[in-house]
Amino acid sequence: MKIAVRFACEFHRRRTQVKRNSLLVGIIAGFLLTLPAGPAFAQTVKIGMIDYQKILRESGAAKKARDILMKDLEGKRAQYKSEEDQARKLEEELKKEGQSMTAADRQEKAGKLEKEIKELGRLKSDLEEDFRKKDAELARKILGEISGVVTEYLKKEKLTVVLEKRLVVAADDAIDITDKIIRLYDAKK
């Protein structure tokens, strides 16, 4: 039952996203089609396209920010590893000496091991959640800064519109300005 509900939710989410993307592409296409044509209005339509994911992966400034995030995470991973080693040591001790221990001692160590395993699970999920939050926050910050760079580029190059690559069904690579935006963004940082 849970799988069916999860599948239905995922299907609905994707269908909604496709509708939203189709609507956006339709609005942009409609906008472009309604632009006046003819000699009196001989303004050309210039379109640019960027790939935000590529910017987040390849920009030097984004890499530096992500490295700082990873260093912070490494310290927390070391703490997790230390506690994991303690739990393993306790587990091995329980396996080796379990037969020679009294039932009360064995039960006490087993309870302590179970408590440490639960704590490790909580610590791991906290680490993962913390990383996801910080990574999303970092991406939002970088994308906000990139939006400013894109706006400046749009005005400088007199582009009519800049589209995100994920929303475009097909386009000529000649309108891809991602590498230019990466260079401009890195130069600002």
WOKA-V985172 format. One record per backbone hydrogen bond with DSSP energy under -0.5 kcal/mol. NH is the residue of the N-H (numbers start at 1). CO is the residue of the C=O. Records with the same first field share a line. If there is no record, write none. Layout:
BEGIN
NH: CO  CO
END
This chain:
BEGIN
5: 1
6: 2
7: 3
8: 4
9: 5
10: 6
11: 7
12: 8
13: 9
14: 10
15: 11
16: 12
17: 13
18: 14
19: 15
20: 16
21: 17
22: 18
23: 19
24: 20
25: 21
26: 22
27: 23
28: 24
29: 25
30: 26
31: 27
32: 28
33: 29
34: 30
35: 31  32
41: 38
42: 39
46: 44
47: 45
48: 161
49: 175
50: 163
52: 50
55: 51
56: 52
57: 53
58: 54
59: 55
63: 59
64: 60
65: 61
66: 62
67: 63
68: 64
69: 65
70: 66
71: 67
72: 68
73: 69
74: 70
75: 71
76: 72
77: 73
78: 74
79: 75
80: 76
81: 77
82: 78
83: 79
84: 80
85: 81
86: 82
87: 83
88: 84
89: 85
90: 86
91: 87
92: 88
93: 89
94: 90
95: 91
96: 92
97: 93
98: 94
101: 97
106: 102
107: 103
108: 104
109: 105
110: 106
111: 107
112: 108
113: 109
114: 110
115: 111
116: 112
117: 113
118: 114
119: 115
120: 116
121: 117
122: 118
123: 119
124: 120
125: 121
126: 122
127: 123
128: 124
129: 125
130: 126
131: 127
132: 128
133: 129
134: 130
135: 131
136: 132
137: 133
138: 134
139: 135
140: 136
141: 137
142: 138
143: 139
144: 140
145: 141
146: 142
147: 143
148: 144
149: 145
150: 146
151: 147
152: 148
153: 149
154: 150
155: 151
156: 152
157: 153
158: 154
159: 154
160: 46
161: 46
163: 48
165: 50
167: 164
168: 165
175: 172
176: 173
177: 49  175
178: 49
181: 177
182: 178
183: 179
184: 180
185: 181
186: 182
187: 183
188: 184
189: 185
END
